[in-house]
Amino acid sequence: MLNSEFFEYIKRAEESDIHSHFGSKVAKMLINQAILEEKFQTVCVEDGVKMTPLDDEFINEEARQCALDTKANIKKLIRVFSDKENMLKLKAWEVKSTEFSQFQDGF
């Protein structure tokens, strides 16, 4: 459910819609994660395929901080969506992944 397509959708959606559906605290976390996801792709994945390891001697501080911020925010989102009420809100907002849908259609 929390995949790249979901966060792309969050970035395009009206901020007021996200706030009204999830509540202010969760909406801020989701919007922040959408921003971090985009930044992560440009800053931390230099070759377009693999993340630059955090222990790499050539990783710059911006990439390191982006990766750590992404990790911390994902942990917060997991805690928030482990609550049944928030999980139901997420399911109601669910964006179907075209890639996953194609995979399911294969069966």
MARLUM-225729 format. One line per field, with one value per atom (N, C-alpha, C, CB): atom name; x, y, z; residue in one letter; residue number from 0. Coordinates in Angstrom, 2 decimals. Glycine has a CB too. Example, Ala and Ser with C-alpha at 12.3 -4.5 7.8 and 13.67 -1.06 7.14 Angstrom:
<pts>
at: (N:CA:C:CB:N:CA:C:CB) $
u: (13.19:12.30:13.20:11.31:12.85:13.67:12.90:14.08) $
v: (-5.69:-4.50:-3.30:-4.47:-2.25:-1.06:0.03:-0.60) $
w: (7.80:7.80:7.80:9.05:7.08:7.14:7.87:5.72) $
aa: (A:A:A:A:S:S:S:S) $
i: (0:0:0:0:1:1:1:1) $
</pts>
This chain:
<pts>
at: (N:CA:C:CB:N:CA:C:CB:N:CA:C:CB:N:CA:C:CB:N:CA:C:CB:N:CA:C:CB:N:CA:C:CB:N:CA:C:CB:N:CA:C:CB:N:CA:C:CB:N:CA:C:CB:N:CA:C:CB:N:CA:C:CB:N:CA:C:CB:N:CA:C:CB:N:CA:C:CB:N:CA:C:CB:N:CA:C:CB:N:CA:C:CB:N:CA:C:CB:N:CA:C:CB:N:CA:C:CB:N:CA:C:CB:N:CA:C:CB:N:CA:C:CB:N:CA:C:CB:N:CA:C:CB:N:CA:C:CB:N:CA:C:CB:N:CA:C:CB:N:CA:C:CB:N:CA:C:CB:N:CA:C:CB:N:CA:C:CB:N:CA:C:CB:N:CA:C:CB:N:CA:C:CB:N:CA:C:CB:N:CA:C:CB:N:CA:C:CB:N:CA:C:CB:N:CA:C:CB:N:CA:C:CB:N:CA:C:CB:N:CA:C:CB:N:CA:C:CB:N:CA:C:CB:N:CA:C:CB:N:CA:C:CB:N:CA:C:CB:N:CA:C:CB:N:CA:C:CB:N:CA:C:CB:N:CA:C:CB:N:CA:C:CB:N:CA:C:CB:N:CA:C:CB:N:CA:C:CB:N:CA:C:CB:N:CA:C:CB:N:CA:C:CB:N:CA:C:CB:N:CA:C:CB:N:CA:C:CB:N:CA:C:CB:N:CA:C:CB:N:CA:C:CB:N:CA:C:CB:N:CA:C:CB:N:CA:C:CB:N:CA:C:CB:N:CA:C:CB:N:CA:C:CB:N:CA:C:CB:N:CA:C:CB:N:CA:C:CB:N:CA:C:CB:N:CA:C:CB:N:CA:C:CB:N:CA:C:CB:N:CA:C:CB:N:CA:C:CB:N:CA:C:CB:N:CA:C:CB:N:CA:C:CB:N:CA:C:CB:N:CA:C:CB:N:CA:C:CB:N:CA:C:CB:N:CA:C:CB:N:CA:C:CB:N:CA:C:CB:N:CA:C:CB:N:CA:C:CB:N:CA:C:CB:N:CA:C:CB:N:CA:C:CB:N:CA:C:CB:N:CA:C:CB:N:CA:C:CB:N:CA:C:CB:N:CA:C:CB:N:CA:C:CB:N:CA:C:CB:N:CA:C:CB:N:CA:C:CB:N:CA:C:CB) $
u: (0.81:0.00:0.86:-0.92:1.90:2.79:3.90:3.36:3.62:4.59:4.87:4.09:5.75:6.14:4.95:7.24:4.05:2.88:1.97:2.10:1.86:1.04:1.61:0.97:2.93:3.54:3.53:4.96:3.58:3.42:2.02:3.69:1.05:-0.33:-0.49:-1.29:0.15:0.10:0.67:0.89:1.76:2.36:1.43:3.67:0.64:-0.27:-1.59:-0.54:-1.97:-3.27:-3.29:-3.60:-4.49:-4.67:-4.31:-6.13:-3.49:-3.06:-4.25:-2.09:-5.25:-6.44:-7.18:-7.39:-7.20:-7.85:-7.11:-7.90:-5.80:-4.99:-5.21:-3.48:-5.21:-5.42:-6.80:-5.24:-7.82:-9.17:-9.37:-10.19:-8.69:-8.85:-8.05:-8.44:-6.78:-5.89:-5.72:-4.56:-6.06:-5.77:-4.45:-5.75:-4.26:-3.11:-1.77:-3.20:-1.63:-0.34:0.08:-0.43:-0.83:-0.51:-0.31:-1.63:-1.13:-1.00:0.37:-2.09:0.86:2.19:3.27:2.48:3.12:4.09:4.06:3.83:2.87:2.74:3.30:1.28:3.00:3.51:5.04:2.89:5.55:6.99:7.64:7.33:7.01:7.56:7.54:6.79:6.49:6.42:7.58:5.07:7.87:8.99:10.31:9.00:10.46:11.69:11.89:11.66:10.80:10.90:11.48:9.53:10.98:11.47:12.94:10.61:13.25:14.63:15.57:14.70:15.10:15.90:16.34:15.12:15.42:15.73:16.80:14.48:16.82:17.79:19.12:17.21:19.07:20.27:20.97:19.91:20.21:20.79:20.99:19.93:20.33:20.43:21.12:19.01:22.44:23.21:23.19:24.63:23.22:23.26:21.87:24.07:20.83:19.47:18.96:19.36:19.82:19.44:19.61:20.26:20.80:21.12:21.39:22.33:21.00:21.30:22.79:20.45:23.35:24.73:24.77:25.28:25.61:25.64:26.02:26.64:25.41:25.68:27.11:24.73:27.76:29.14:30.16:29.39:29.68:30.57:31.35:29.75:32.65:33.48:33.20:34.95:32.57:32.32:30.89:32.62:30.06:28.69:28.72:27.81:27.93:27.92:26.92:27.57:27.04:26.23:24.74:26.70:24.41:23.00:22.36:22.88:23.07:22.56:22.41:23.48:23.39:23.34:22.14:24.65:21.96:20.86:19.51:21.00:19.42:18.17:17.80:18.29:18.77:18.52:18.09:19.78:18.75:18.39:17.02:19.44:16.71:15.38:14.28:15.33:14.55:13.59:13.34:14.09:14.39:14.29:13.49:15.68:13.79:13.11:11.62:13.76:11.32:9.92:9.12:9.83:9.75:9.09:8.75:9.98:9.67:9.39:8.19:10.63:8.11:6.97:5.67:7.18:5.72:4.53:4.07:4.80:5.00:4.65:3.93:5.90:4.45:3.79:2.39:4.63:2.28:0.99:-0.04:1.14:0.37:-0.57:-0.73:-0.13:-0.07:-0.36:-1.64:0.83:-2.08:-3.36:-4.48:-3.45:-5.48:-6.53:-7.30:-7.50:-7.60:-8.34:-7.57:-8.65:-6.27:-5.45:-5.28:-4.08:-5.22:-5.09:-6.34:-4.88:-7.49:-8.73:-8.77:-9.95:-8.27:-8.19:-7.27:-7.71:-6.17:-5.22:-5.83:-3.93:-6.54:-7.18:-8.23:-7.83:-8.93:-9.94:-9.28:-10.78:-8.06:-7.33:-6.45:-6.48:-6.41:-5.46:-5.38:-5.83:-4.16:-3.87:-3.34:-2.85:-4.02:-3.59:-2.34:-4.72:-1.34:-0.12:-0.38:1.04:-0.06:-0.25:0.65:0.02:1.84:2.79:2.24:4.16:1.69:1.15:-0.12:0.86:-0.93:-2.15:-1.82:-2.96:-0.79:-0.35:0.14:0.75:0.83:1.31:0.13:2.20:-0.88:-2.06:-2.83:-2.97:-2.91:-3.63:-2.97:-3.70:-1.70:-0.98:-1.43:0.50:-2.18:-2.63:-4.03:-2.51) $
v: (-1.20:0.00:1.27:0.00:1.27:2.44:2.19:2.71:2.48:2.26:3.58:1.19:3.53:4.76:5.41:4.47:4.61:5.18:5.89:4.08:5.33:5.98:7.35:5.10:7.44:8.71:9.70:8.49:9.21:10.10:10.69:9.34:9.86:10.32:11.35:9.14:11.10:12.05:13.40:11.49:13.38:14.64:15.42:14.37:14.72:15.38:15.79:14.47:15.12:15.36:16.72:14.24:17.22:18.46:18.21:18.98:19.07:18.91:18.89:20.03:19.70:19.74:18.41:20.86:17.71:16.40:15.38:15.91:15.43:14.50:14.77:14.62:16.05:16.42:16.00:17.92:16.20:15.87:14.36:16.46:13.59:12.14:11.47:11.55:11.87:11.20:11.93:11.01:13.20:13.99:14.70:13.12:15.76:16.64:15.95:17.81:15.21:14.59:13.58:13.90:12.68:11.64:12.26:10.57:13.25:13.90:14.54:14.97:15.20:15.82:14.76:16.59:13.61:12.54:11.98:11.42:11.82:11.29:12.26:10.99:13.53:14.55:14.62:15.93:14.57:14.58:13.37:14.62:12.20:10.99:11.08:9.76:11.68:11.85:12.72:12.48:13.76:14.64:13.90:15.91:13.14:12.37:11.30:11.72:10.66:9.62:10.20:8.99:11.36:12.00:12.41:13.22:13.00:13.43:12.23:14.22:11.15:9.93:9.44:8.83:9.44:8.96:9.81:8.94:11.09:11.96:12.06:13.34:11.96:12.18:10.88:12.95:9.85:8.63:7.50:8.13:7.60:6.55:7.15:5.96:7.25:7.95:7.24:8.11:5.91:5.18:4.82:3.92:5.24:4.97:3.59:5.15:2.78:1.41:1.12:0.43:1.39:1.03:2.27:0.10:2.17:3.24:3.23:3.09:4.41:4.52:4.08:5.99:3.09:2.61:3.73:1.45:3.70:4.74:4.71:4.59:3.55:3.46:3.70:2.09:4.08:4.40:5.67:4.59:5.64:6.79:8.02:6.42:7.82:8.93:9.47:8.49:8.93:9.42:10.84:8.47:11.72:13.09:13.19:14.11:14.24:14.39:14.53:15.61:15.18:15.33:13.97:16.23:13.09:11.75:10.93:11.03:11.02:10.30:10.75:10.51:12.06:12.61:12.26:14.12:12.29:11.94:10.48:12.17:9.59:8.17:7.95:7.34:8.63:8.50:9.08:9.17:10.22:10.83:9.94:12.22:9.34:8.44:7.23:7.97:6.66:5.51:5.86:4.99:6.99:7.41:7.66:8.66:8.30:8.61:7.35:9.61:6.40:5.14:4.39:4.26:4.40:3.76:4.40:3.84:5.71:6.42:6.04:7.95:5.97:5.61:4.19:5.75:3.29:1.91:1.88:1.01:2.63:2.69:3.29:3.52:4.38:5.06:4.14:6.35:3.43:2.60:1.21:2.48:0.93:-0.32:-0.17:-0.70:1.07:1.35:1.00:2.84:0.24:-0.25:0.89:-1.12:1.96:3.08:3.71:4.13:3.94:4.52:3.55:4.92:2.26:1.27:1.28:-0.14:1.43:1.50:2.76:1.46:3.87:5.11:4.93:6.28:4.23:3.99:3.10:3.34:2.07:1.18:1.92:-0.02:2.85:3.63:4.56:4.46:4.97:5.90:5.14:6.86:3.84:3.00:3.31:1.56:3.40:3.58:2.25:4.77:1.66:0.36:0.53:-0.30:-0.26:-0.27:-0.98:-0.95:-0.32:-0.95:-2.17:0.05:-2.08:-3.19:-4.40:-2.78:-4.16:-5.25:-5.80:-4.77:-4.93:-5.37:-6.27:-4.17:-5.92:-6.75:-8.10:-6.05:-8.11:-9.35:-10.24:-9.06:-9.64:-10.41:-10.92:-9.55:-10.13:-10.53:-11.74:-9.36:-11.94:-13.06:-14.41:-12.90:-14.40:-15.65:-15.99:-15.59) $
w: (0.00:0.00:0.00:1.20:0.82:0.83:-0.17:2.27:-1.43:-2.48:-3.19:-3.47:-4.16:-4.85:-5.56:-5.85:-6.12:-6.79:-5.80:-7.52:-4.59:-3.56:-3.22:-2.29:-3.04:-2.68:-3.84:-2.20:-5.07:-6.22:-6.22:-7.55:-5.89:-5.81:-4.69:-5.58:-3.56:-2.43:-2.84:-1.21:-3.60:-4.06:-4.97:-4.79:-5.79:-6.72:-6.08:-7.90:-5.00:-4.37:-3.67:-3.36:-3.48:-2.72:-1.26:-2.85:-0.71:0.67:1.63:1.06:1.34:2.21:2.21:1.77:1.07:0.99:1.86:-0.46:1.81:2.61:4.10:2.24:4.47:5.87:6.34:6.06:5.52:5.96:6.06:5.00:5.23:5.26:6.38:3.92:6.53:7.48:8.80:6.85:8.85:10.03:9.84:11.31:10.58:10.37:10.58:11.30:11.67:12.00:10.93:13.38:10.57:9.59:8.21:9.55:7.87:6.57:6.42:6.40:7.46:7.40:7.17:8.69:7.85:7.68:6.26:8.68:5.70:4.34:3.30:4.03:3.47:2.54:2.64:2.84:3.86:4.07:3.41:5.57:3.54:2.92:1.41:3.38:0.85:-0.60:-1.09:-1.01:-0.35:-0.71:-0.57:0.19:0.54:0.77:-0.31:2.15:-0.74:-1.77:-3.07:-2.04:-3.45:-4.67:-4.51:-5.02:-3.37:-3.11:-3.06:-1.79:-2.45:-2.34:-3.71:-1.62:-4.68:-6.02:-6.70:-6.88:-6.42:-7.08:-6.32:-7.25:-5.00:-4.19:-3.80:-2.94:-3.48:-2.93:-3.94:-1.83:-5.07:-6.09:-7.30:-6.47:-7.21:-8.24:-9.59:-7.78:-9.57:-10.84:-11.35:-10.68:-10.64:-11.06:-10.70:-12.52:-10.06:-9.73:-8.24:-10.55:-7.72:-6.34:-5.50:-6.29:-4.23:-3.28:-2.96:-1.99:-2.82:-2.38:-0.91:-2.56:-0.56:0.83:1.80:0.96:2.98:3.98:4.48:5.15:4.41:4.88:3.75:5.50:2.58:1.46:1.81:0.13:1.59:1.95:1.07:1.85:-0.08:-0.99:-0.93:-2.39:-0.05:0.06:0.63:0.95:0.04:0.56:1.71:-0.56:2.49:3.70:3.37:4.49:2.27:1.89:1.62:0.64:0.92:0.62:1.90:-0.37:2.78:4.05:4.87:4.84:4.97:5.76:5.15:5.90:3.85:3.16:3.45:1.64:3.36:3.63:5.08:3.32:6.01:7.43:7.72:8.30:7.10:7.28:6.71:6.60:5.55:4.92:5.82:3.53:6.34:7.23:8.49:7.62:9.10:10.32:10.07:10.90:8.95:8.66:8.32:7.50:7.65:7.33:8.63:6.42:9.58:10.87:11.56:11.79:11.49:12.09:11.37:12.03:10.04:9.28:9.60:7.79:9.77:10.12:11.47:10.17:12.43:13.75:13.64:14.74:12.88:12.74:12.08:11.93:11.03:10.29:10.89:8.87:12.00:12.71:13.52:13.64:13.73:14.37:13.40:14.83:13.87:12.98:12.30:13.76:13.03:12.45:11.30:13.52:11.51:10.44:9.27:10.99:9.57:8.52:7.62:9.13:8.22:7.44:6.58:8.36:7.13:6.35:5.15:7.22:5.38:4.29:3.22:4.84:3.64:2.66:1.84:3.38:2.47:1.75:0.72:2.74:0.97:0.10:-0.89:0.93:-0.79:-1.52:-3.01:-1.33:-3.47:-4.89:-5.39:-5.15:-6.32:-6.84:-7.70:-7.66:-7.40:-8.19:-9.51:-7.41:-10.61:-11.91:-12.06:-13.04:-11.50:-11.57:-10.82:-11.00:-9.62:-8.82:-9.46:-7.38:-10.03:-10.72:-11.89:-11.20:-12.65:-13.77:-13.28:-14.57:-12.16:-11.57:-11.18:-10.34:-10.53:-10.12:-11.32:-9.24:-12.37:-13.58:-14.25:-14.56:-13.97:-14.56:-14.02:-14.32:-12.92:-12.32:-12.68:-10.84) $
aa: (M:M:M:M:L:L:L:L:N:N:N:N:S:S:S:S:E:E:E:E:F:F:F:F:F:F:F:F:E:E:E:E:Y:Y:Y:Y:I:I:I:I:K:K:K:K:R:R:R:R:A:A:A:A:E:E:E:E:E:E:E:E:S:S:S:S:D:D:D:D:I:I:I:I:H:H:H:H:S:S:S:S:H:H:H:H:F:F:F:F:G:G:G:G:S:S:S:S:K:K:K:K:V:V:V:V:A:A:A:A:K:K:K:K:M:M:M:M:L:L:L:L:I:I:I:I:N:N:N:N:Q:Q:Q:Q:A:A:A:A:I:I:I:I:L:L:L:L:E:E:E:E:E:E:E:E:K:K:K:K:F:F:F:F:Q:Q:Q:Q:T:T:T:T:V:V:V:V:C:C:C:C:V:V:V:V:E:E:E:E:D:D:D:D:G:G:G:G:V:V:V:V:K:K:K:K:M:M:M:M:T:T:T:T:P:P:P:P:L:L:L:L:D:D:D:D:D:D:D:D:E:E:E:E:F:F:F:F:I:I:I:I:N:N:N:N:E:E:E:E:E:E:E:E:A:A:A:A:R:R:R:R:Q:Q:Q:Q:C:C:C:C:A:A:A:A:L:L:L:L:D:D:D:D:T:T:T:T:K:K:K:K:A:A:A:A:N:N:N:N:I:I:I:I:K:K:K:K:K:K:K:K:L:L:L:L:I:I:I:I:R:R:R:R:V:V:V:V:F:F:F:F:S:S:S:S:D:D:D:D:K:K:K:K:E:E:E:E:N:N:N:N:M:M:M:M:L:L:L:L:K:K:K:K:L:L:L:L:K:K:K:K:A:A:A:A:W:W:W:W:E:E:E:E:V:V:V:V:K:K:K:K:S:S:S:S:T:T:T:T:E:E:E:E:F:F:F:F:S:S:S:S:Q:Q:Q:Q:F:F:F:F:Q:Q:Q:Q:D:D:D:D:G:G:G:G:F:F:F:F) $
i: (0:0:0:0:1:1:1:1:2:2:2:2:3:3:3:3:4:4:4:4:5:5:5:5:6:6:6:6:7:7:7:7:8:8:8:8:9:9:9:9:10:10:10:10:11:11:11:11:12:12:12:12:13:13:13:13:14:14:14:14:15:15:15:15:16:16:16:16:17:17:17:17:18:18:18:18:19:19:19:19:20:20:20:20:21:21:21:21:22:22:22:22:23:23:23:23:24:24:24:24:25:25:25:25:26:26:26:26:27:27:27:27:28:28:28:28:29:29:29:29:30:30:30:30:31:31:31:31:32:32:32:32:33:33:33:33:34:34:34:34:35:35:35:35:36:36:36:36:37:37:37:37:38:38:38:38:39:39:39:39:40:40:40:40:41:41:41:41:42:42:42:42:43:43:43:43:44:44:44:44:45:45:45:45:46:46:46:46:47:47:47:47:48:48:48:48:49:49:49:49:50:50:50:50:51:51:51:51:52:52:52:52:53:53:53:53:54:54:54:54:55:55:55:55:56:56:56:56:57:57:57:57:58:58:58:58:59:59:59:59:60:60:60:60:61:61:61:61:62:62:62:62:63:63:63:63:64:64:64:64:65:65:65:65:66:66:66:66:67:67:67:67:68:68:68:68:69:69:69:69:70:70:70:70:71:71:71:71:72:72:72:72:73:73:73:73:74:74:74:74:75:75:75:75:76:76:76:76:77:77:77:77:78:78:78:78:79:79:79:79:80:80:80:80:81:81:81:81:82:82:82:82:83:83:83:83:84:84:84:84:85:85:85:85:86:86:86:86:87:87:87:87:88:88:88:88:89:89:89:89:90:90:90:90:91:91:91:91:92:92:92:92:93:93:93:93:94:94:94:94:95:95:95:95:96:96:96:96:97:97:97:97:98:98:98:98:99:99:99:99:100:100:100:100:101:101:101:101:102:102:102:102:103:103:103:103:104:104:104:104:105:105:105:105:106:106:106:106) $
</pts>
